[in-house]
Amino acid sequence: MSSANQRPVIVWFRNDLRLADNPAVAAAAATGAPVVALYIYAPEDEGAWRPGAASRWWLHHSLCSLRERLAQAGNQLIVRCGNTVEELGAAVKQSRATRVFTNSRVEPFARSVEAQCARMLVECGADLVTFQSSWLAAPGTVVNGQGCAYQVFTPFFKTWSSIVAARPVIEAPQHIAKLHGNPRSMSVESLGLLPKLNWADEFSSHARPGEFGARKALAAFINEGAEDYAASRDLLGSEGTSRLSAHLHFGEISPNEVVHALEQRTGPAWKSSKYVAELAWREFAAHLLHAFPHLPERPMRPEFERFEYRAERGEVLDWLAAWQRGRTGYPVVDAAMRQLWATGWMHNRARMIVASFLIKDLLIDWRTGAKWFWDTLVDADLANNTMGWQWAAGCGPDAAPFFRIFNPITQGEKFDPKGKYVRRWVPELRNLADEWIHQPWKAPSAALGKAGVELGRTYPEPIINHAIAREVALEKYQRLRQQSA
């Protein structure tokens, strides 16, 4: 039967904005039927976790890239905005599609929407066919001997490593049959995803959203960075990370493509690489969110609900604003927060440093930091963002203990020893000697004058004394332990 005589099928794109190694796309194309390539922008469905401003910027460009890829394959991206169940149902009825192919997501709201869509499609006489392509091991499949989710990474990683394998990459279809008289569509531009102000102008100089951008980033990492990743990944002033996080979050590349490329480069040793352990940590976060959907709002360790964070008013709000703007007076913290604002991305070591500072120096609730990252990171991912902040706060699964409080001075000296990172993002300190770059308030007046630094005017004094703040945090932690005993 020719495709013209076949009932169409729908590919419902979600966080899988690519054609290559996309099982939903491959399955739809293999039917030989006309394919409706559908994306539904439904922020209301995501409740408190609708995409933040930086994520919307990336999403806009990723959708534009997908639109181009589909056009090259002879198809068209159909864009809708509104309630997912209603819009998907309307597309099925208008196209008379018999099946909807999609890749599952892990977020609680996304799982709920998927279940609602499955029930709606049954009523419409259509089937929902789901795949998973965002993880090497689907959330819920790596469990301990009791059939429960692991809450400690090391045993999770051991079991995960025994399960996962790099499978051949599914090639993108050269041609995807198009339905004549496609359902109505909006333009990507009409979704209004780009910021009205120009604060995101620098984003595009640091990353290229879309499937081709993902492939380019992967090739650069495999050829130039993977071998030295373990040694250089924590150095703030180097390009030692993969920069694949946003590409993975939006599904512009699959984790299978990444490990397949690693296997092609290193052979069976790919599983022992430090980078694969970081991919496993990403999957650990997804498995935990799948098992404990309350984690974005509540700590894994319930006793931390009683932790005495400072009320966000008065001086504390001033501290929060200083942290957000990169004006705390601690150079490595300020460099990281300014990098985030300028590029929509932050080095992972820097994420740990600024999180520790907000939670343990300023005693501001980890959820406040998580929300700021959610709005400002292009790679904002609910599972990873939640896991990172609960780890830093000491209240999550396999978290750093609360009494591990990062010293922003020694962290800077260890991971940015020559001050390259600080000088890049805090240019008012660029002429300060290495000896003082991470603690300018200790520099002699002559050294400050020579560098053109005037504390309190060109660069702020520290907003809080770290040594004192550390003792206050430890006292609060001790009280929590006594209350929980």
RODO-2510 file (C-alpha; in nm, 4 decimals, decimal comma):
residues 485
     n   res          X          Y          Z
     1     m     0,0000     0,0000     0,0000
     2     s     0,1411     0,3421    -0,0942
     3     s     0,1889     0,6025     0,1738
     4     a    -0,0826     0,8131     0,0089
     5     n    -0,3408     0,5397     0,0867
     6     q    -0,2234     0,4738     0,4413
     7     r    -0,3634     0,6368     0,7524
     8     p    -0,0980     0,8725     0,8924
     9     v     0,0993     0,8354     1,2124
    10     i     0,2252     1,1053     1,4488
    11     v     0,5684     1,1543     1,6000
    12     w     0,5119     1,3515     1,9195
    13     f     0,8421     1,5252     1,9902
    14     r     0,9180     1,6061     2,3523
    15     n     1,2729     1,6181     2,4941
    16     d     1,4039     1,4275     2,1907
    17     l     1,4580     1,7028     1,9353
    18     r     1,6609     1,5074     1,6785
    19     l     1,6166     1,2637     1,3922
    20     a     1,9212     1,0402     1,4415
    21     d     1,9108     0,7624     1,7013
    22     n     1,5498     0,8498     1,7759
    23     p     1,3491     0,5269     1,8021
    24     a     1,0139     0,7073     1,7803
    25     v     1,1137     0,8739     1,4533
    26     a     1,2613     0,5527     1,3144
    27     a     0,9498     0,3505     1,4009
    28     a     0,7167     0,6082     1,2493
    29     a     0,9207     0,6349     0,9298
    30     a     0,9394     0,2554     0,9015
    31     t     0,5598     0,2297     0,8756
    32     g     0,5773     0,3905     0,5332
    33     a     0,2747     0,5995     0,6269
    34     p     0,2614     0,9798     0,6127
    35     v     0,4149     1,1208     0,9305
    36     v     0,2897     1,4231     1,1229
    37     a     0,5897     1,5601     1,3133
    38     l     0,4306     1,7341     1,6123
    39     y     0,5711     1,9471     1,8933
    40     i     0,3378     2,0830     2,1617
    41     y     0,4602     2,3674     2,3797
    42     a     0,2599     2,3305     2,6986
    43     p     0,4196     2,5232     2,9875
    44     e     0,0960     2,5122     3,1897
    45     d     0,1233     2,1324     3,1999
    46     e     0,4596     2,1646     3,3748
    47     g     0,3256     2,3640     3,6691
    48     a     0,5990     2,5150     3,8851
    49     w     0,8649     2,3685     3,6548
    50     r     0,7740     2,5291     3,3243
    51     p     1,0877     2,6093     3,1223
    52     g     1,2967     2,8961     3,2570
    53     a     1,4114     3,1904     3,0489
    54     a     1,7485     3,0430     2,9510
    55     s     1,5925     2,7050     2,8651
    56     r     1,3340     2,8782     2,6478
    57     w     1,6140     3,0462     2,4529
    58     w     1,7739     2,7080     2,3872
    59     l     1,4391     2,5471     2,3076
    60     h     1,3646     2,8123     2,0440
    61     h     1,6871     2,7425     1,8583
    62     s     1,6578     2,3674     1,9036
    63     l     1,3101     2,3704     1,7484
    64     c     1,4383     2,5808     1,4591
    65     s     1,7121     2,3228     1,4047
    66     l     1,4579     2,0377     1,4136
    67     r     1,2403     2,2268     1,1660
    68     e     1,5355     2,2439     0,9258
    69     r     1,6200     1,8759     0,9735
    70     l     1,2627     1,7727     0,8996
    71     a     1,2509     1,9949     0,5910
    72     q     1,5675     1,8244     0,4614
    73     a     1,3849     1,4918     0,5020
    74     g     1,0841     1,6216     0,3103
    75     n     0,8628     1,6763     0,6143
    76     q     0,7383     1,9669     0,8249
    77     l     0,7427     2,0478     1,1953
    78     i     0,3898     2,1062     1,3231
    79     v     0,3945     2,3340     1,6283
    80     r     0,1077     2,3724     1,8714
    81     c     0,0724     2,5583     2,1990
    82     g    -0,1747     2,4757     2,4746
    83     n    -0,2952     2,1820     2,6790
    84     t    -0,1076     1,8722     2,5631
    85     v    -0,4003     1,6307     2,5818
    86     e    -0,6293     1,8671     2,3920
    87     e    -0,3750     1,9595     2,1257
    88     l    -0,2616     1,6017     2,0674
    89     g    -0,6230     1,4865     2,0491
    90     a    -0,7027     1,7598     1,7971
    91     a    -0,4037     1,6642     1,5823
    92     v    -0,5096     1,2980     1,5842
    93     k    -0,8640     1,3838     1,4822
    94     q    -0,7617     1,6323     1,2133
    95     s    -0,5044     1,3966     1,0595
    96     r    -0,7009     1,0733     1,1259
    97     a    -0,3782     0,9214     1,2627
    98     t    -0,3871     0,5679     1,3982
    99     r    -0,0727     0,5714     1,6095
   100     v     0,1330     0,8233     1,8056
   101     f     0,5026     0,7479     1,8557
   102     t     0,6909     0,9248     2,1337
   103     n     0,9830     0,8983     2,3749
   104     s     0,8993     0,8980     2,7440
   105     r     1,0133     1,1572     2,9957
   106     v     1,0873     1,1098     3,3654
   107     e     0,9471     1,4247     3,5263
   108     p     0,6332     1,3634     3,7372
   109     f     0,4192     1,6104     3,5403
   110     a     0,5388     1,4645     3,2081
   111     r     0,4555     1,1106     3,3183
   112     s     0,1085     1,2244     3,4242
   113     v     0,0489     1,3937     3,0888
   114     e     0,1679     1,0832     2,9035
   115     a    -0,0800     0,8665     3,0966
   116     q    -0,3634     1,1096     3,0219
   117     c    -0,2716     1,1092     2,6530
   118     a    -0,2708     0,7293     2,6430
   119     r    -0,6265     0,7202     2,7807
   120     m    -0,7429     0,9921     2,5433
   121     l    -0,5969     0,8138     2,2410
   122     v    -0,7807     0,4921     2,3257
   123     e    -1,1043     0,6903     2,3122
   124     c    -0,9964     0,8277     1,9734
   125     g    -0,9233     0,4815     1,8392
   126     a    -0,5482     0,5418     1,8251
   127     d    -0,2509     0,3869     2,0055
   128     l     0,0324     0,5508     2,1974
   129     v     0,3626     0,3754     2,1248
   130     t     0,6365     0,4781     2,3666
   131     f     1,0131     0,4391     2,3609
   132     q     1,2871     0,5649     2,5860
   133     s     1,5930     0,7269     2,4367
   134     s     1,7079     0,9736     2,7024
   135     w     1,8929     0,7189     2,9159
   136     l     2,1100     0,4143     2,8678
   137     a     1,8997     0,2368     3,1303
   138     a     1,5377     0,3468     3,1599
   139     p     1,4422     0,4935     3,4993
   140     g     1,3015     0,2190     3,7178
   141     t     1,5061    -0,0612     3,5598
   142     v     1,8157    -0,0412     3,7820
   143     v     1,7061    -0,1695     4,1225
   144     n     1,8573    -0,3391     4,4247
   145     g     1,7925    -0,6930     4,5492
   146     q     1,4622    -0,5823     4,7044
   147     g     1,3428    -0,4328     4,3766
   148     c     1,3804    -0,0759     4,5063
   149     a     1,5693     0,2223     4,3682
   150     y     1,9285     0,2602     4,4795
   151     q     1,9881     0,5602     4,7041
   152     v     2,3677     0,5398     4,6970
   153     f     2,5578     0,5972     4,3746
   154     t     2,8336     0,3348     4,4009
   155     p     2,6063     0,0261     4,4064
   156     f     2,3824     0,1929     4,1473
   157     f     2,6820     0,2434     3,9207
   158     k     2,7958    -0,1165     3,9631
   159     t     2,4564    -0,2542     3,8613
   160     w     2,4060     0,0093     3,5917
   161     s     2,7450    -0,0723     3,4380
   162     s     2,6550    -0,4400     3,4201
   163     i     2,3349    -0,3599     3,2295
   164     v     2,4181    -0,0859     2,9816
   165     a     2,5829    -0,1358     2,6460
   166     a     2,6588     0,0864     2,3495
   167     r     2,4232    -0,0234     2,0738
   168     p     2,4544     0,0719     1,7056
   169     v     2,3302     0,4227     1,6344
   170     i     2,0021     0,4400     1,4419
   171     e     2,0619     0,6475     1,1307
   172     a     1,8295     0,9400     1,0653
   173     p     1,5733     0,8608     0,7935
   174     q     1,6688     1,0149     0,4610
   175     h     1,3021     1,0703     0,3779
   176     i     0,9990     1,0979     0,6045
   177     a     0,6726     1,0883     0,4137
   178     k     0,4641     1,4011     0,4676
   179     l     0,0882     1,4196     0,5078
   180     h    -0,0769     1,6342     0,2434
   181     g    -0,2961     1,8829     0,4217
   182     n    -0,1041     1,8710     0,7502
   183     p    -0,2852     1,9863     1,0667
   184     r    -0,2608     2,3572     1,1395
   185     s     0,0679     2,4810     1,2801
   186     m     0,2105     2,7846     1,4524
   187     s     0,5583     2,9093     1,3740
   188     v     0,8348     2,8467     1,6244
   189     e     0,8834     3,2220     1,6428
   190     s     0,5226     3,2814     1,7490
   191     l     0,5785     3,0808     2,0683
   192     g     0,7643     3,3830     2,2068
   193     l     1,0452     3,1783     2,3601
   194     l     1,3200     3,4345     2,3074
   195     p     1,3766     3,6976     2,5779
   196     k     1,2408     4,0437     2,5080
   197     l     1,5582     4,2005     2,6483
   198     n     1,9008     4,1310     2,5011
   199     w     2,0520     3,9564     2,8053
   200     a     2,0909     3,6295     2,6113
   201     d     2,2856     3,7817     2,3217
   202     e     2,6130     3,6162     2,4302
   203     f     2,4628     3,2679     2,4605
   204     s     2,5097     3,1829     2,0940
   205     s     2,8836     3,2550     2,1088
   206     h     2,9247     2,9770     2,3677
   207     a     2,6989     2,7039     2,2281
   208     r     2,5089     2,5985     1,9176
   209     p     2,1698     2,4430     1,9962
   210     g     2,0346     2,1702     1,7711
   211     e     2,1319     1,8299     1,6398
   212     f     2,4259     1,9512     1,4311
   213     g     2,5557     2,1579     1,7227
   214     a     2,5352     1,8499     1,9447
   215     r     2,7325     1,6421     1,6981
   216     k     2,9964     1,9109     1,6701
   217     a     3,0280     1,9336     2,0504
   218     l     3,0539     1,5547     2,0771
   219     a     3,3226     1,5352     1,8078
   220     a     3,5232     1,8106     1,9773
   221     f     3,5028     1,6339     2,3114
   222     i     3,5906     1,2880     2,1776
   223     n     3,8840     1,4179     1,9715
   224     e     4,0185     1,6829     2,2079
   225     g     3,8890     1,6446     2,5619
   226     a     3,7836     1,2915     2,6518
   227     e     4,1354     1,1602     2,7089
   228     d     4,2197     1,4329     2,9622
   229     y     3,8709     1,4591     3,1125
   230     a     3,9526     1,3010     3,4492
   231     a     4,2474     1,5361     3,5032
   232     s     4,1000     1,8582     3,3667
   233     r     3,7256     1,8426     3,4405
   234     d     3,7559     2,0317     3,7702
   235     l     3,9864     2,3075     3,6447
   236     l     3,7691     2,6153     3,6151
   237     g     3,9843     2,8019     3,3661
   238     s     4,0100     2,5167     3,1146
   239     e     3,7738     2,3676     2,8577
   240     g     3,7874     2,0305     3,0284
   241     t     3,4179     1,9429     3,0223
   242     s     3,2095     1,8014     2,7389
   243     r     2,9557     2,0876     2,7167
   244     l     2,6969     1,8261     2,6162
   245     s     2,4549     1,8762     2,9070
   246     a     2,2029     2,0973     2,7251
   247     h     2,2218     1,8828     2,4109
   248     l     2,1440     1,5754     2,6215
   249     h     1,8640     1,7468     2,8119
   250     f     1,6820     1,8537     2,4956
   251     g     1,7533     1,5232     2,3276
   252     e     1,9514     1,6729     2,0416
   253     i     2,1839     1,3803     2,0926
   254     s     2,1234     1,0534     2,2745
   255     p     2,3458     0,9181     2,5507
   256     n     2,3826     0,6096     2,3333
   257     e     2,5438     0,8214     2,0621
   258     v     2,7874     0,9544     2,3210
   259     v     2,8964     0,6157     2,4559
   260     h     2,9033     0,4702     2,1053
   261     a     3,1505     0,7418     2,0079
   262     l     3,3542     0,6681     2,3217
   263     e     3,3572     0,2979     2,2395
   264     q     3,4698     0,3716     1,8840
   265     r     3,7542     0,5769     2,0284
   266     t     3,8644     0,3627     2,3252
   267     g     3,7152     0,0170     2,2746
   268     p     3,5847    -0,1830     2,5736
   269     a     3,7566     0,0581     2,8144
   270     w     3,4787     0,3122     2,7608
   271     k     3,2878     0,1887     3,0670
   272     s     3,5765     0,2684     3,2989
   273     s     3,6157     0,6278     3,1849
   274     k     3,5419     0,9065     3,4305
   275     y     3,3059     1,0673     3,1830
   276     v     3,0863     0,7586     3,1716
   277     a     3,0632     0,7750     3,5513
   278     e     2,9308     1,1295     3,5087
   279     l     2,6732     1,0035     3,2578
   280     a     2,5778     0,7411     3,5150
   281     w     2,5353     1,0137     3,7786
   282     r     2,2936     1,1852     3,5379
   283     e     2,1005     0,8597     3,5092
   284     f     2,1134     0,8085     3,8877
   285     a     1,9343     1,1422     3,9258
   286     a     1,6659     1,0348     3,6764
   287     h     1,6124     0,7031     3,8536
   288     l     1,5734     0,8830     4,1878
   289     l     1,3213     1,1308     4,0471
   290     h     1,1293     0,8395     3,8972
   291     a     1,1181     0,6635     4,2353
   292     f     1,0712     0,9741     4,4517
   293     p     0,8742     1,2342     4,2529
   294     h     0,8529     1,4698     4,5530
   295     l     1,2267     1,5489     4,5443
   296     p     1,2062     1,8860     4,3619
   297     e     0,9963     2,0233     4,6477
   298     r     1,1052     1,8246     4,9543
   299     p     1,4358     1,6889     5,0831
   300     m     1,5039     1,3187     5,0635
   301     r     1,6030     1,3247     5,4304
   302     p     1,2823     1,4515     5,5975
   303     e     1,4598     1,5834     5,9079
   304     f     1,6015     1,8627     5,6897
   305     e     1,2511     2,0062     5,6585
   306     r     1,3248     2,1489     6,0055
   307     f     1,6604     2,3030     5,9166
   308     e     1,6786     2,6672     6,0263
   309     y     1,7383     2,8571     5,7033
   310     r     1,7329     3,2349     5,7248
   311     a     1,4070     3,4085     5,6384
   312     e     1,4381     3,5773     5,2998
   313     r     1,3803     3,9350     5,3992
   314     g     1,5842     4,2467     5,4674
   315     e     1,9584     4,1881     5,4611
   316     v     1,9145     3,8281     5,3484
   317     l     1,7388     3,9441     5,0322
   318     d     2,0327     4,1777     4,9700
   319     w     2,2680     3,8817     5,0083
   320     l     2,0593     3,6761     4,7675
   321     a     2,0673     3,9549     4,5095
   322     a     2,4445     3,9871     4,5512
   323     w     2,4829     3,6133     4,4946
   324     q     2,2608     3,6224     4,1856
   325     r     2,4505     3,9178     4,0351
   326     g     2,8012     3,7929     4,1212
   327     r     2,8683     4,0675     4,3749
   328     t     2,9440     3,8675     4,6925
   329     g     3,3042     3,9817     4,7275
   330     y     3,4302     3,6239     4,6875
   331     p     3,5912     3,6180     4,3406
   332     v     3,5361     3,2515     4,2485
   333     v     3,1688     3,2716     4,3505
   334     d     3,1222     3,5943     4,1573
   335     a     3,3001     3,4598     3,8490
   336     a     3,0715     3,1568     3,8426
   337     m     2,7512     3,3550     3,8840
   338     r     2,8537     3,6001     3,6133
   339     q     2,9438     3,3137     3,3792
   340     l     2,5960     3,1762     3,4385
   341     w     2,4272     3,5062     3,3610
   342     a     2,6354     3,5724     3,0506
   343     t     2,6311     3,2249     2,8962
   344     g     2,3432     3,0292     3,0523
   345     w     2,5936     2,7691     3,1670
   346     m     2,8299     2,7128     3,4565
   347     h     3,1172     2,4736     3,5170
   348     n     3,0115     2,1824     3,7422
   349     r     3,2800     2,2523     4,0026
   350     a     3,1584     2,6115     4,0120
   351     r     2,8005     2,4914     4,0625
   352     m     2,9106     2,3086     4,3764
   353     i     3,1006     2,6119     4,5062
   354     v     2,8162     2,8613     4,4603
   355     a     2,5587     2,6175     4,5980
   356     s     2,7631     2,5601     4,9121
   357     f     2,8042     2,9357     4,9546
   358     l     2,4316     3,0073     4,9218
   359     i     2,3203     2,7251     5,1501
   360     k     2,5940     2,7131     5,4115
   361     d     2,7463     3,0612     5,4196
   362     l     2,4276     3,2588     5,3612
   363     l     2,1949     2,9915     5,5080
   364     i     1,9424     3,0386     5,2271
   365     d     1,7141     2,7446     5,1436
   366     w     1,8494     2,5177     4,8695
   367     r     1,5169     2,5422     4,6859
   368     t     1,5782     2,9141     4,6284
   369     g     1,9046     2,8309     4,4544
   370     a     1,7427     2,5511     4,2561
   371     k     1,4797     2,7920     4,1239
   372     w     1,7447     3,0464     4,0213
   373     f     1,9392     2,7807     3,8335
   374     w     1,6144     2,6603     3,6768
   375     d     1,5574     3,0047     3,5264
   376     t     1,9151     3,0812     3,4232
   377     l     2,0662     2,7508     3,3038
   378     v     2,0201     2,6459     2,9420
   379     d     2,0682     2,2861     3,0576
   380     a     1,8160     2,3096     3,3436
   381     d     1,7027     1,9525     3,4004
   382     l     1,4643     1,8730     3,6846
   383     a     1,6334     1,5500     3,7947
   384     n     1,9894     1,6826     3,7745
   385     n     1,9123     2,0262     3,9159
   386     t     1,7292     1,8746     4,2121
   387     m     1,9995     1,6152     4,2741
   388     g     2,2756     1,8755     4,2606
   389     w     2,1123     2,1100     4,5085
   390     q     2,0102     1,8361     4,7497
   391     w     2,3634     1,6995     4,7303
   392     a     2,5088     2,0389     4,8178
   393     a     2,2583     2,0861     5,1021
   394     g     2,3381     1,7471     5,2532
   395     c     1,9692     1,6552     5,2505
   396     g     1,9506     1,4264     4,9495
   397     p     2,0409     1,0685     4,8612
   398     d     2,4151     1,0010     4,8633
   399     a     2,4693     1,3692     4,9427
   400     a     2,7783     1,5435     5,0714
   401     p     2,7439     1,5719     5,4512
   402     f     2,6211     1,9112     5,5650
   403     f     2,9415     1,9715     5,7580
   404     r     3,1355     1,9621     5,4303
   405     i     3,1386     2,3371     5,3749
   406     f     3,3371     2,4615     5,0777
   407     n     3,5804     2,7429     5,1514
   408     p     3,5474     2,9764     4,8505
   409     i     3,9077     3,0918     4,8905
   410     t     4,0722     2,7498     4,8953
   411     q     3,8350     2,6198     4,6265
   412     g     3,9473     2,9052     4,4037
   413     e     4,3129     2,8469     4,4796
   414     k     4,2834     2,4743     4,4095
   415     f     4,0717     2,4806     4,0947
   416     d     4,1735     2,8196     3,9504
   417     p     4,5321     2,8498     4,0781
   418     k     4,6392     3,1199     3,8336
   419     g     4,3112     3,3074     3,8496
   420     k     4,2338     3,2568     3,4813
   421     y     3,8660     3,1902     3,5474
   422     v     3,8272     3,4834     3,7836
   423     r     4,0050     3,7222     3,5474
   424     r     3,7779     3,6127     3,2612
   425     w     3,4532     3,6773     3,4455
   426     v     3,5519     3,9396     3,7037
   427     p     3,7568     4,1720     3,4827
   428     e     3,7860     4,4402     3,7513
   429     l     4,0323     4,2055     3,9247
   430     r     4,2291     4,1064     3,6138
   431     n     4,5427     4,2981     3,7131
   432     l     4,5573     4,1648     4,0682
   433     a     4,8477     3,9321     4,1464
   434     d     4,7846     3,5563     4,1727
   435     e     4,8556     3,5735     4,5453
   436     w     4,5506     3,7944     4,6056
   437     i     4,3152     3,7069     4,3221
   438     h     4,0966     3,4851     4,5425
   439     q     4,1085     3,7055     4,8516
   440     p     4,1506     4,0691     4,7410
   441     w     4,0495     4,2022     5,0855
   442     k     4,3808     4,0656     5,2205
   443     a     4,5911     4,2380     4,9553
   444     p     4,8143     4,5261     5,0667
   445     s     4,6855     4,8677     4,9656
   446     a     4,9813     4,9067     4,7300
   447     a     4,8903     4,5844     4,5466
   448     l     4,5282     4,6942     4,5185
   449     g     4,6272     5,0373     4,3941
   450     k     4,8642     4,8934     4,1353
   451     a     4,5845     4,6661     4,0080
   452     g     4,3317     4,9514     4,0000
   453     v     4,1103     4,7816     4,2592
   454     e     3,9231     4,9865     4,5177
   455     l     3,7329     4,7571     4,7516
   456     g     3,3798     4,8722     4,8135
   457     r     3,3779     5,0754     4,4925
   458     t     3,5242     4,8837     4,1937
   459     y     3,4768     4,5472     4,3639
   460     p     3,2703     4,4697     4,6752
   461     e     3,3955     4,3741     5,0175
   462     p     3,2846     4,0219     5,1206
   463     i     2,9173     4,0290     5,2157
   464     i     2,9810     3,7773     5,4943
   465     n     3,2796     3,6415     5,6839
   466     h     3,3221     3,2815     5,5714
   467     a     3,4874     3,1602     5,8909
   468     i     3,2081     3,2973     6,1090
   469     a     2,9380     3,1819     5,8660
   470     r     3,0818     2,8303     5,8768
   471     e     3,0567     2,8153     6,2548
   472     v     2,6977     2,9438     6,2494
   473     a     2,5999     2,6808     5,9913
   474     l     2,7609     2,4013     6,1927
   475     e     2,5778     2,5140     6,5072
   476     k     2,2456     2,4989     6,3220
   477     y     2,3323     2,1559     6,1875
   478     q     2,4201     2,0350     6,5369
   479     r     2,0823     2,1559     6,6679
   480     l     1,9092     1,9695     6,3848
   481     r     2,0918     1,6487     6,4769
   482     q     1,9939     1,6865     6,8419
   483     q     1,6294     1,7422     6,7481
   484     s     1,6331     1,4377     6,5215
   485     a     1,8014     1,2062     6,7736
***
